[in-house]
Amino acid sequence: MNIAAYPKYKSYKTTDVKWIPEAPAHWEVKPLLAAARVVSEANRPDLELLSVYLGRGVIRFSDVEEKRTNATSTDLSKYQVVCPGNLVLNNQQAWRGSVGVSEYTGIVSPAYIVLELSDSFDSRFADYYFQTSTTVSHFLVSSKGVGTIQRNLYWPALRRCSITIPPHPEQRAIATFLDGKCAKIDEAVRIKEEQIKLLRERRQILIQQAVTRGLNPDAPMKDSGIDWIGQIPAHWEIENPKWLFENRKQRAIKGDPQLAATQKYGVIPQDMFMELEGRRVVAVFLDFDILKHVEAGDFVMSMRSFQGGLEYSEYTGCVSSAYVALKPGSQIYARFFKYLFKSKGYIEALQATSNLVRDGQALRFDNFAMVPLPVIPLDEQKFIADRLDEILDKSDRAISIKQDQISALKEYKTSLINAAVTGKIKVC
């Protein structure tokens, strides 16, 4: 995976284009308007709806996994017709790479820009070319707006941007080369993603078994009488959670830092969350007394706990009054219950406490109290938690290594495409 190992063209010429300072000597350099024109045909609501997605180009809207609530209008008469070979640009997201050459006949939002490419371009080559980081820089400088929310592509500026165009046979050869290389990279990524999925499934199985059956395979067992737990070691007991945890109702104390209850990081200070995520969170400055106090060592049940379990806090601070703060009793070893509250069986049991579980629904202490919990000797809780820490640390490292490998493969794919379609390397 070394792009530098590929040969270069025999001679290059300067282009006077900031983002493409040089190109192979025999390639043409011309403004986009010489190779593309805007087309705007509408009133064909009978055609298939298409969309443009970052990293996927032009796809059928029916193939979009997660439909946006306001994705389409009920009136499709103003939607623009797209033909095979047309270059389609998401007007507000082109600068991020949401562009592509269509394989389909269909219609797209009237807010998109549809370009008919001249015979200068092979459609497969053009699809690669216009999605590269080098070409996408054209869209950035040709967009008007502030920040990353509203940046509208400005065609009068874009049409004057210079592009490099290889001879047609060379375009087809480059596209064929990239088709083969990208297919192999995509397959390697798919295999590693499947391996990660299996590792995570195995991780969940290990946690579920450890927190409900312990680590001694020879221990005598008994029926717990609880569906989500099943059989438990004979010396374990089952108890109502309200006898194991206290519903902490204390209001925030002056000086309490505001905490964020997250599935990704647990309960952490909002400042830390914003730094980790690179985005801002609205803090409460008025009516501060409506917030709820949390002590280090507490668990927090948030609006999303039905999706991913309860979160543990290593910090003292305050959270939204809509959340439930749980103070562990003397029979609780927190690190053990960090695993139990994140186990698949527990999350499903928590979900079952509400008939209308949905995104944004607030769970209450009553929901928490409806899911019976095992009572286990403290020294055994610690032993199980220690062993899970050790086993899962190895699993997490393996997942991290594969994620790094996937990132490297994707980065290589991006670099290879960019180098091939801009003439930095010779592949045919």
TORKOL-4160 file (C-alpha; in steps of 0.2 Angstrom, whole numbers, padded with zeros to 4 digits, m for minus):
428
<pt num="1" X="0000" Y="0000" Z="0000"/>
<pt num="2" X="0013" Y="0012" Z="m0006"/>
<pt num="3" X="0007" Y="0025" Z="m0018"/>
<pt num="4" X="0025" Y="0031" Z="m0021"/>
<pt num="5" X="0029" Y="0014" Z="m0029"/>
<pt num="6" X="0018" Y="0018" Z="m0044"/>
<pt num="7" X="0027" Y="0026" Z="m0059"/>
<pt num="8" X="0025" Y="0044" Z="m0064"/>
<pt num="9" X="0021" Y="0051" Z="m0081"/>
<pt num="10" X="0037" Y="0056" Z="m0092"/>
<pt num="11" X="0033" Y="0074" Z="m0092"/>
<pt num="12" X="0022" Y="0087" Z="m0083"/>
<pt num="13" X="0016" Y="0105" Z="m0086"/>
<pt num="14" X="0011" Y="0118" Z="m0075"/>
<pt num="15" X="m0007" Y="0122" Z="m0074"/>
<pt num="16" X="m0008" Y="0139" Z="m0065"/>
<pt num="17" X="m0022" Y="0130" Z="m0055"/>
<pt num="18" X="m0019" Y="0132" Z="m0036"/>
<pt num="19" X="m0026" Y="0115" Z="m0031"/>
<pt num="20" X="m0018" Y="0106" Z="m0046"/>
<pt num="21" X="m0001" Y="0115" Z="m0049"/>
<pt num="22" X="0004" Y="0102" Z="m0062"/>
<pt num="23" X="m0003" Y="0089" Z="m0074"/>
<pt num="24" X="0003" Y="0076" Z="m0086"/>
<pt num="25" X="0009" Y="0086" Z="m0101"/>
<pt num="26" X="m0003" Y="0078" Z="m0113"/>
<pt num="27" X="m0019" Y="0081" Z="m0102"/>
<pt num="28" X="m0030" Y="0096" Z="m0106"/>
<pt num="29" X="m0033" Y="0110" Z="m0094"/>
<pt num="30" X="m0049" Y="0119" Z="m0096"/>
<pt num="31" X="m0063" Y="0128" Z="m0086"/>
<pt num="32" X="m0078" Y="0117" Z="m0081"/>
<pt num="33" X="m0090" Y="0127" Z="m0092"/>
<pt num="34" X="m0080" Y="0120" Z="m0107"/>
<pt num="35" X="m0085" Y="0102" Z="m0102"/>
<pt num="36" X="m0102" Y="0104" Z="m0093"/>
<pt num="37" X="m0118" Y="0113" Z="m0094"/>
<pt num="38" X="m0132" Y="0115" Z="m0082"/>
<pt num="39" X="m0148" Y="0106" Z="m0086"/>
<pt num="40" X="m0165" Y="0109" Z="m0078"/>
<pt num="41" X="m0179" Y="0098" Z="m0084"/>
<pt num="42" X="m0193" Y="0095" Z="m0072"/>
<pt num="43" X="m0212" Y="0089" Z="m0071"/>
<pt num="44" X="m0208" Y="0071" Z="m0071"/>
<pt num="45" X="m0214" Y="0064" Z="m0054"/>
<pt num="46" X="m0216" Y="0047" Z="m0062"/>
<pt num="47" X="m0197" Y="0044" Z="m0062"/>
<pt num="48" X="m0188" Y="0036" Z="m0048"/>
<pt num="49" X="m0182" Y="0047" Z="m0033"/>
<pt num="50" X="m0163" Y="0048" Z="m0032"/>
<pt num="51" X="m0152" Y="0056" Z="m0019"/>
<pt num="52" X="m0133" Y="0061" Z="m0017"/>
<pt num="53" X="m0124" Y="0055" Z="m0002"/>
<pt num="54" X="m0106" Y="0058" Z="0004"/>
<pt num="55" X="m0095" Y="0044" Z="0000"/>
<pt num="56" X="m0109" Y="0035" Z="m0010"/>
<pt num="57" X="m0112" Y="0047" Z="m0025"/>
<pt num="58" X="m0129" Y="0046" Z="m0033"/>
<pt num="59" X="m0140" Y="0032" Z="m0026"/>
<pt num="60" X="m0158" Y="0027" Z="m0026"/>
<pt num="61" X="m0168" Y="0035" Z="m0012"/>
<pt num="62" X="m0175" Y="0018" Z="m0009"/>
<pt num="63" X="m0158" Y="0012" Z="m0004"/>
<pt num="64" X="m0155" Y="0025" Z="0009"/>
<pt num="65" X="m0155" Y="0016" Z="0026"/>
<pt num="66" X="m0161" Y="0030" Z="0037"/>
<pt num="67" X="m0174" Y="0041" Z="0029"/>
<pt num="68" X="m0174" Y="0059" Z="0034"/>
<pt num="69" X="m0190" Y="0065" Z="0041"/>
<pt num="70" X="m0191" Y="0080" Z="0028"/>
<pt num="71" X="m0182" Y="0071" Z="0014"/>
<pt num="72" X="m0195" Y="0074" Z="0000"/>
<pt num="73" X="m0209" Y="0085" Z="m0004"/>
<pt num="74" X="m0226" Y="0079" Z="m0008"/>
<pt num="75" X="m0225" Y="0089" Z="m0024"/>
<pt num="76" X="m0212" Y="0081" Z="m0035"/>
<pt num="77" X="m0216" Y="0091" Z="m0051"/>
<pt num="78" X="m0202" Y="0103" Z="m0048"/>
<pt num="79" X="m0189" Y="0089" Z="m0045"/>
<pt num="80" X="m0175" Y="0089" Z="m0058"/>
<pt num="81" X="m0173" Y="0075" Z="m0070"/>
<pt num="82" X="m0157" Y="0066" Z="m0070"/>
<pt num="83" X="m0150" Y="0055" Z="m0084"/>
<pt num="84" X="m0136" Y="0042" Z="m0084"/>
<pt num="85" X="m0120" Y="0051" Z="m0085"/>
<pt num="86" X="m0126" Y="0067" Z="m0077"/>
<pt num="87" X="m0115" Y="0075" Z="m0063"/>
<pt num="88" X="m0126" Y="0079" Z="m0048"/>
<pt num="89" X="m0121" Y="0090" Z="m0034"/>
<pt num="90" X="m0129" Y="0093" Z="m0017"/>
<pt num="91" X="m0130" Y="0112" Z="m0017"/>
<pt num="92" X="m0126" Y="0113" Z="0002"/>
<pt num="93" X="m0115" Y="0098" Z="0004"/>
<pt num="94" X="m0104" Y="0098" Z="m0012"/>
<pt num="95" X="m0090" Y="0106" Z="m0003"/>
<pt num="96" X="m0089" Y="0091" Z="0008"/>
<pt num="97" X="m0090" Y="0079" Z="m0007"/>
<pt num="98" X="m0108" Y="0075" Z="m0009"/>
<pt num="99" X="m0107" Y="0074" Z="m0028"/>
<pt num="100" X="m0108" Y="0060" Z="m0040"/>
<pt num="101" X="m0111" Y="0054" Z="m0058"/>
<pt num="102" X="m0127" Y="0045" Z="m0060"/>
<pt num="103" X="m0130" Y="0028" Z="m0066"/>
<pt num="104" X="m0149" Y="0030" Z="m0065"/>
<pt num="105" X="m0163" Y="0039" Z="m0073"/>
<pt num="106" X="m0173" Y="0048" Z="m0060"/>
<pt num="107" X="m0177" Y="0064" Z="m0051"/>
<pt num="108" X="m0168" Y="0074" Z="m0037"/>
<pt num="109" X="m0172" Y="0089" Z="m0026"/>
<pt num="110" X="m0174" Y="0106" Z="m0036"/>
<pt num="111" X="m0160" Y="0112" Z="m0024"/>
<pt num="112" X="m0147" Y="0101" Z="m0032"/>
<pt num="113" X="m0136" Y="0106" Z="m0047"/>
<pt num="114" X="m0137" Y="0094" Z="m0062"/>
<pt num="115" X="m0124" Y="0095" Z="m0075"/>
<pt num="116" X="m0123" Y="0087" Z="m0092"/>
<pt num="117" X="m0105" Y="0082" Z="m0095"/>
<pt num="118" X="m0098" Y="0084" Z="m0113"/>
<pt num="119" X="m0090" Y="0069" Z="m0123"/>
<pt num="120" X="m0074" Y="0075" Z="m0115"/>
<pt num="121" X="m0078" Y="0064" Z="m0100"/>
<pt num="122" X="m0080" Y="0045" Z="m0098"/>
<pt num="123" X="m0094" Y="0044" Z="m0085"/>
<pt num="124" X="m0085" Y="0031" Z="m0073"/>
<pt num="125" X="m0069" Y="0042" Z="m0073"/>
<pt num="126" X="m0079" Y="0057" Z="m0070"/>
<pt num="127" X="m0087" Y="0049" Z="m0055"/>
<pt num="128" X="m0070" Y="0046" Z="m0047"/>
<pt num="129" X="m0063" Y="0063" Z="m0053"/>
<pt num="130" X="m0077" Y="0074" Z="m0045"/>
<pt num="131" X="m0077" Y="0065" Z="m0029"/>
<pt num="132" X="m0059" Y="0067" Z="m0025"/>
<pt num="133" X="m0052" Y="0079" Z="m0012"/>
<pt num="134" X="m0043" Y="0089" Z="m0025"/>
<pt num="135" X="m0059" Y="0092" Z="m0035"/>
<pt num="136" X="m0070" Y="0095" Z="m0020"/>
<pt num="137" X="m0059" Y="0110" Z="m0016"/>
<pt num="138" X="m0066" Y="0118" Z="m0031"/>
<pt num="139" X="m0083" Y="0116" Z="m0023"/>
<pt num="140" X="m0077" Y="0124" Z="m0007"/>
<pt num="141" X="m0070" Y="0140" Z="m0015"/>
<pt num="142" X="m0086" Y="0141" Z="m0026"/>
<pt num="143" X="m0098" Y="0140" Z="m0011"/>
<pt num="144" X="m0105" Y="0155" Z="m0002"/>
<pt num="145" X="m0110" Y="0155" Z="0016"/>
<pt num="146" X="m0103" Y="0155" Z="0034"/>
<pt num="147" X="m0097" Y="0140" Z="0044"/>
<pt num="148" X="m0102" Y="0122" Z="0040"/>
<pt num="149" X="m0121" Y="0123" Z="0040"/>
<pt num="150" X="m0126" Y="0134" Z="0025"/>
<pt num="151" X="m0114" Y="0134" Z="0011"/>
<pt num="152" X="m0123" Y="0135" Z="m0005"/>
<pt num="153" X="m0113" Y="0131" Z="m0021"/>
<pt num="154" X="m0112" Y="0146" Z="m0033"/>
<pt num="155" X="m0112" Y="0140" Z="m0051"/>
<pt num="156" X="m0106" Y="0156" Z="m0059"/>
<pt num="157" X="m0090" Y="0154" Z="m0049"/>
<pt num="158" X="m0088" Y="0135" Z="m0051"/>
<pt num="159" X="m0090" Y="0135" Z="m0070"/>
<pt num="160" X="m0074" Y="0145" Z="m0071"/>
<pt num="161" X="m0064" Y="0133" Z="m0061"/>
<pt num="162" X="m0051" Y="0124" Z="m0071"/>
<pt num="163" X="m0051" Y="0105" Z="m0072"/>
<pt num="164" X="m0038" Y="0092" Z="m0080"/>
<pt num="165" X="m0045" Y="0080" Z="m0093"/>
<pt num="166" X="m0035" Y="0065" Z="m0099"/>
<pt num="167" X="m0038" Y="0057" Z="m0116"/>
<pt num="168" X="m0053" Y="0046" Z="m0117"/>
<pt num="169" X="m0044" Y="0029" Z="m0118"/>
<pt num="170" X="m0033" Y="0034" Z="m0103"/>
<pt num="171" X="m0049" Y="0039" Z="m0093"/>
<pt num="172" X="m0057" Y="0022" Z="m0096"/>
<pt num="173" X="m0040" Y="0013" Z="m0091"/>
<pt num="174" X="m0039" Y="0024" Z="m0075"/>
<pt num="175" X="m0057" Y="0020" Z="m0070"/>
<pt num="176" X="m0055" Y="0001" Z="m0074"/>
<pt num="177" X="m0039" Y="0001" Z="m0063"/>
<pt num="178" X="m0048" Y="0010" Z="m0049"/>
<pt num="179" X="m0063" Y="m0001" Z="m0050"/>
<pt num="180" X="m0052" Y="m0016" Z="m0047"/>
<pt num="181" X="m0042" Y="m0008" Z="m0033"/>
<pt num="182" X="m0056" Y="m0001" Z="m0024"/>
<pt num="183" X="m0066" Y="m0017" Z="m0025"/>
<pt num="184" X="m0052" Y="m0026" Z="m0016"/>
<pt num="185" X="m0050" Y="m0012" Z="m0003"/>
<pt num="186" X="m0069" Y="m0012" Z="0000"/>
<pt num="187" X="m0069" Y="m0031" Z="0003"/>
<pt num="188" X="m0054" Y="m0029" Z="0015"/>
<pt num="189" X="m0064" Y="m0016" Z="0025"/>
<pt num="190" X="m0079" Y="m0027" Z="0025"/>
<pt num="191" X="m0070" Y="m0042" Z="0032"/>
<pt num="192" X="m0062" Y="m0031" Z="0046"/>
<pt num="193" X="m0079" Y="m0023" Z="0050"/>
<pt num="194" X="m0087" Y="m0040" Z="0051"/>
<pt num="195" X="m0073" Y="m0046" Z="0062"/>
<pt num="196" X="m0076" Y="m0031" Z="0074"/>
<pt num="197" X="m0095" Y="m0035" Z="0074"/>
<pt num="198" X="m0091" Y="m0053" Z="0079"/>
<pt num="199" X="m0078" Y="m0047" Z="0093"/>
<pt num="200" X="m0092" Y="m0035" Z="0100"/>
<pt num="201" X="m0105" Y="m0049" Z="0100"/>
<pt num="202" X="m0093" Y="m0060" Z="0109"/>
<pt num="203" X="m0089" Y="m0046" Z="0121"/>
<pt num="204" X="m0108" Y="m0044" Z="0125"/>
<pt num="205" X="m0110" Y="m0063" Z="0127"/>
<pt num="206" X="m0095" Y="m0063" Z="0140"/>
<pt num="207" X="m0102" Y="m0049" Z="0150"/>
<pt num="208" X="m0120" Y="m0057" Z="0150"/>
<pt num="209" X="m0113" Y="m0073" Z="0156"/>
<pt num="210" X="m0102" Y="m0066" Z="0169"/>
<pt num="211" X="m0115" Y="m0054" Z="0177"/>
<pt num="212" X="m0128" Y="m0067" Z="0178"/>
<pt num="213" X="m0119" Y="m0084" Z="0180"/>
<pt num="214" X="m0103" Y="m0079" Z="0187"/>
<pt num="215" X="m0086" Y="m0086" Z="0182"/>
<pt num="216" X="m0086" Y="m0103" Z="0190"/>
<pt num="217" X="m0093" Y="m0116" Z="0178"/>
<pt num="218" X="m0094" Y="m0129" Z="0191"/>
<pt num="219" X="m0104" Y="m0118" Z="0204"/>
<pt num="220" X="m0121" Y="m0126" Z="0208"/>
<pt num="221" X="m0135" Y="m0117" Z="0200"/>
<pt num="222" X="m0153" Y="m0113" Z="0203"/>
<pt num="223" X="m0167" Y="m0104" Z="0194"/>
<pt num="224" X="m0168" Y="m0086" Z="0197"/>
<pt num="225" X="m0186" Y="m0084" Z="0192"/>
<pt num="226" X="m0181" Y="m0069" Z="0182"/>
<pt num="227" X="m0183" Y="m0070" Z="0163"/>
<pt num="228" X="m0168" Y="m0059" Z="0159"/>
<pt num="229" X="m0156" Y="m0068" Z="0171"/>
<pt num="230" X="m0161" Y="m0086" Z="0170"/>
<pt num="231" X="m0151" Y="m0098" Z="0181"/>
<pt num="232" X="m0139" Y="m0091" Z="0194"/>
<pt num="233" X="m0126" Y="m0098" Z="0206"/>
<pt num="234" X="m0135" Y="m0106" Z="0221"/>
<pt num="235" X="m0128" Y="m0094" Z="0233"/>
<pt num="236" X="m0134" Y="m0078" Z="0224"/>
<pt num="237" X="m0150" Y="m0070" Z="0228"/>
<pt num="238" X="m0162" Y="m0059" Z="0218"/>
<pt num="239" X="m0168" Y="m0042" Z="0226"/>
<pt num="240" X="m0179" Y="m0027" Z="0221"/>
<pt num="241" X="m0167" Y="m0013" Z="0215"/>
<pt num="242" X="m0175" Y="0000" Z="0227"/>
<pt num="243" X="m0167" Y="m0010" Z="0241"/>
<pt num="244" X="m0150" Y="m0009" Z="0233"/>
<pt num="245" X="m0150" Y="0009" Z="0226"/>
<pt num="246" X="m0157" Y="0025" Z="0233"/>
<pt num="247" X="m0165" Y="0037" Z="0222"/>
<pt num="248" X="m0155" Y="0053" Z="0225"/>
<pt num="249" X="m0166" Y="0068" Z="0224"/>
<pt num="250" X="m0154" Y="0081" Z="0230"/>
<pt num="251" X="m0154" Y="0097" Z="0220"/>
<pt num="252" X="m0138" Y="0104" Z="0213"/>
<pt num="253" X="m0126" Y="0112" Z="0225"/>
<pt num="254" X="m0119" Y="0129" Z="0221"/>
<pt num="255" X="m0102" Y="0126" Z="0212"/>
<pt num="256" X="m0107" Y="0109" Z="0205"/>
<pt num="257" X="m0100" Y="0107" Z="0187"/>
<pt num="258" X="m0113" Y="0102" Z="0174"/>
<pt num="259" X="m0111" Y="0084" Z="0168"/>
<pt num="260" X="m0116" Y="0075" Z="0152"/>
<pt num="261" X="m0123" Y="0057" Z="0153"/>
<pt num="262" X="m0117" Y="0049" Z="0137"/>
<pt num="263" X="m0117" Y="0031" Z="0131"/>
<pt num="264" X="m0100" Y="0033" Z="0123"/>
<pt num="265" X="m0090" Y="0040" Z="0138"/>
<pt num="266" X="m0102" Y="0037" Z="0153"/>
<pt num="267" X="m0105" Y="0052" Z="0165"/>
<pt num="268" X="m0092" Y="0066" Z="0162"/>
<pt num="269" X="m0090" Y="0085" Z="0164"/>
<pt num="270" X="m0099" Y="0094" Z="0149"/>
<pt num="271" X="m0082" Y="0103" Z="0146"/>
<pt num="272" X="m0073" Y="0087" Z="0143"/>
<pt num="273" X="m0087" Y="0080" Z="0132"/>
<pt num="274" X="m0087" Y="0096" Z="0121"/>
<pt num="275" X="m0068" Y="0094" Z="0120"/>
<pt num="276" X="m0069" Y="0075" Z="0115"/>
<pt num="277" X="m0083" Y="0078" Z="0103"/>
<pt num="278" X="m0077" Y="0094" Z="0096"/>
<pt num="279" X="m0094" Y="0102" Z="0098"/>
<pt num="280" X="m0103" Y="0113" Z="0110"/>
<pt num="281" X="m0117" Y="0109" Z="0122"/>
<pt num="282" X="m0129" Y="0121" Z="0129"/>
<pt num="283" X="m0126" Y="0124" Z="0148"/>
<pt num="284" X="m0140" Y="0129" Z="0160"/>
<pt num="285" X="m0136" Y="0146" Z="0168"/>
<pt num="286" X="m0154" Y="0151" Z="0173"/>
<pt num="287" X="m0164" Y="0140" Z="0186"/>
<pt num="288" X="m0149" Y="0131" Z="0191"/>
<pt num="289" X="m0158" Y="0124" Z="0206"/>
<pt num="290" X="m0168" Y="0113" Z="0194"/>
<pt num="291" X="m0153" Y="0102" Z="0191"/>
<pt num="292" X="m0150" Y="0087" Z="0201"/>
<pt num="293" X="m0134" Y="0083" Z="0211"/>
<pt num="294" X="m0124" Y="0068" Z="0207"/>
<pt num="295" X="m0110" Y="0061" Z="0218"/>
<pt num="296" X="m0094" Y="0052" Z="0211"/>
<pt num="297" X="m0099" Y="0033" Z="0211"/>
<pt num="298" X="m0117" Y="0036" Z="0207"/>
<pt num="299" X="m0126" Y="0029" Z="0192"/>
<pt num="300" X="m0137" Y="0039" Z="0181"/>
<pt num="301" X="m0152" Y="0034" Z="0171"/>
<pt num="302" X="m0155" Y="0046" Z="0156"/>
<pt num="303" X="m0167" Y="0048" Z="0142"/>
<pt num="304" X="m0157" Y="0036" Z="0131"/>
<pt num="305" X="m0154" Y="0022" Z="0145"/>
<pt num="306" X="m0167" Y="0011" Z="0136"/>
<pt num="307" X="m0155" Y="0011" Z="0121"/>
<pt num="308" X="m0139" Y="0008" Z="0130"/>
<pt num="309" X="m0141" Y="0005" Z="0149"/>
<pt num="310" X="m0136" Y="0015" Z="0164"/>
<pt num="311" X="m0121" Y="0026" Z="0165"/>
<pt num="312" X="m0108" Y="0027" Z="0179"/>
<pt num="313" X="m0101" Y="0043" Z="0185"/>
<pt num="314" X="m0083" Y="0046" Z="0192"/>
<pt num="315" X="m0087" Y="0064" Z="0195"/>
<pt num="316" X="m0097" Y="0074" Z="0207"/>
<pt num="317" X="m0108" Y="0087" Z="0199"/>
<pt num="318" X="m0126" Y="0089" Z="0192"/>
<pt num="319" X="m0137" Y="0083" Z="0178"/>
<pt num="320" X="m0153" Y="0087" Z="0171"/>
<pt num="321" X="m0168" Y="0085" Z="0182"/>
<pt num="322" X="m0176" Y="0073" Z="0169"/>
<pt num="323" X="m0162" Y="0060" Z="0174"/>
<pt num="324" X="m0162" Y="0048" Z="0188"/>
<pt num="325" X="m0147" Y="0048" Z="0200"/>
<pt num="326" X="m0145" Y="0032" Z="0209"/>
<pt num="327" X="m0134" Y="0030" Z="0224"/>
<pt num="328" X="m0127" Y="0013" Z="0227"/>
<pt num="329" X="m0130" Y="0004" Z="0243"/>
<pt num="330" X="m0118" Y="m0006" Z="0254"/>
<pt num="331" X="m0121" Y="m0022" Z="0244"/>
<pt num="332" X="m0115" Y="m0014" Z="0227"/>
<pt num="333" X="m0098" Y="m0015" Z="0220"/>
<pt num="334" X="m0099" Y="m0001" Z="0206"/>
<pt num="335" X="m0087" Y="m0009" Z="0193"/>
<pt num="336" X="m0097" Y="m0025" Z="0193"/>
<pt num="337" X="m0113" Y="m0015" Z="0190"/>
<pt num="338" X="m0105" Y="m0005" Z="0177"/>
<pt num="339" X="m0105" Y="m0021" Z="0167"/>
<pt num="340" X="m0122" Y="m0027" Z="0172"/>
<pt num="341" X="m0131" Y="m0011" Z="0168"/>
<pt num="342" X="m0123" Y="m0012" Z="0150"/>
<pt num="343" X="m0127" Y="m0030" Z="0147"/>
<pt num="344" X="m0139" Y="m0034" Z="0133"/>
<pt num="345" X="m0151" Y="m0044" Z="0144"/>
<pt num="346" X="m0152" Y="m0029" Z="0157"/>
<pt num="347" X="m0155" Y="m0016" Z="0143"/>
<pt num="348" X="m0169" Y="m0027" Z="0135"/>
<pt num="349" X="m0177" Y="m0029" Z="0152"/>
<pt num="350" X="m0176" Y="m0010" Z="0155"/>
<pt num="351" X="m0184" Y="m0007" Z="0138"/>
<pt num="352" X="m0198" Y="m0019" Z="0143"/>
<pt num="353" X="m0203" Y="m0008" Z="0158"/>
<pt num="354" X="m0211" Y="0004" Z="0146"/>
<pt num="355" X="m0225" Y="0000" Z="0133"/>
<pt num="356" X="m0220" Y="0016" Z="0123"/>
<pt num="357" X="m0201" Y="0016" Z="0123"/>
<pt num="358" X="m0196" Y="0028" Z="0110"/>
<pt num="359" X="m0182" Y="0041" Z="0107"/>
<pt num="360" X="m0182" Y="0055" Z="0120"/>
<pt num="361" X="m0194" Y="0046" Z="0132"/>
<pt num="362" X="m0189" Y="0049" Z="0151"/>
<pt num="363" X="m0187" Y="0033" Z="0161"/>
<pt num="364" X="m0191" Y="0035" Z="0180"/>
<pt num="365" X="m0185" Y="0027" Z="0196"/>
<pt num="366" X="m0201" Y="0016" Z="0195"/>
<pt num="367" X="m0194" Y="0009" Z="0178"/>
<pt num="368" X="m0178" Y="0005" Z="0187"/>
<pt num="369" X="m0186" Y="m0003" Z="0201"/>
<pt num="370" X="m0196" Y="m0015" Z="0190"/>
<pt num="371" X="m0180" Y="m0025" Z="0184"/>
<pt num="372" X="m0174" Y="m0036" Z="0198"/>
<pt num="373" X="m0156" Y="m0037" Z="0201"/>
<pt num="374" X="m0144" Y="m0051" Z="0208"/>
<pt num="375" X="m0137" Y="m0049" Z="0225"/>
<pt num="376" X="m0119" Y="m0056" Z="0225"/>
<pt num="377" X="m0105" Y="m0056" Z="0238"/>
<pt num="378" X="m0095" Y="m0041" Z="0237"/>
<pt num="379" X="m0078" Y="m0050" Z="0235"/>
<pt num="380" X="m0086" Y="m0060" Z="0221"/>
<pt num="381" X="m0092" Y="m0044" Z="0212"/>
<pt num="382" X="m0074" Y="m0038" Z="0213"/>
<pt num="383" X="m0067" Y="m0054" Z="0206"/>
<pt num="384" X="m0079" Y="m0054" Z="0191"/>
<pt num="385" X="m0076" Y="m0036" Z="0188"/>
<pt num="386" X="m0057" Y="m0038" Z="0188"/>
<pt num="387" X="m0058" Y="m0053" Z="0176"/>
<pt num="388" X="m0069" Y="m0044" Z="0164"/>
<pt num="389" X="m0057" Y="m0029" Z="0164"/>
<pt num="390" X="m0043" Y="m0040" Z="0160"/>
<pt num="391" X="m0052" Y="m0050" Z="0146"/>
<pt num="392" X="m0061" Y="m0036" Z="0138"/>
<pt num="393" X="m0046" Y="m0025" Z="0138"/>
<pt num="394" X="m0038" Y="m0038" Z="0126"/>
<pt num="395" X="m0054" Y="m0038" Z="0116"/>
<pt num="396" X="m0055" Y="m0018" Z="0115"/>
<pt num="397" X="m0036" Y="m0018" Z="0109"/>
<pt num="398" X="m0040" Y="m0030" Z="0095"/>
<pt num="399" X="m0055" Y="m0020" Z="0090"/>
<pt num="400" X="m0045" Y="m0004" Z="0091"/>
<pt num="401" X="m0031" Y="m0012" Z="0080"/>
<pt num="402" X="m0044" Y="m0017" Z="0067"/>
<pt num="403" X="m0052" Y="0000" Z="0067"/>
<pt num="404" X="m0035" Y="0008" Z="0064"/>
<pt num="405" X="m0032" Y="m0004" Z="0049"/>
<pt num="406" X="m0049" Y="0001" Z="0042"/>
<pt num="407" X="m0045" Y="0019" Z="0044"/>
<pt num="408" X="m0028" Y="0016" Z="0035"/>
<pt num="409" X="m0037" Y="0006" Z="0021"/>
<pt num="410" X="m0049" Y="0020" Z="0018"/>
<pt num="411" X="m0036" Y="0034" Z="0018"/>
<pt num="412" X="m0026" Y="0024" Z="0006"/>
<pt num="413" X="m0041" Y="0022" Z="m0006"/>
<pt num="414" X="m0044" Y="0041" Z="m0005"/>
<pt num="415" X="m0026" Y="0044" Z="m0009"/>
<pt num="416" X="m0025" Y="0032" Z="m0023"/>
<pt num="417" X="m0040" Y="0038" Z="m0032"/>
<pt num="418" X="m0034" Y="0056" Z="m0030"/>
<pt num="419" X="m0017" Y="0052" Z="m0036"/>
<pt num="420" X="m0024" Y="0042" Z="m0051"/>
<pt num="421" X="m0037" Y="0054" Z="m0058"/>
<pt num="422" X="m0026" Y="0070" Z="m0056"/>
<pt num="423" X="m0010" Y="0062" Z="m0064"/>
<pt num="424" X="0001" Y="0061" Z="m0049"/>
<pt num="425" X="0004" Y="0043" Z="m0053"/>
<pt num="426" X="0003" Y="0033" Z="m0070"/>
<pt num="427" X="m0008" Y="0017" Z="m0068"/>
<pt num="428" X="m0010" Y="0013" Z="m0087"/>
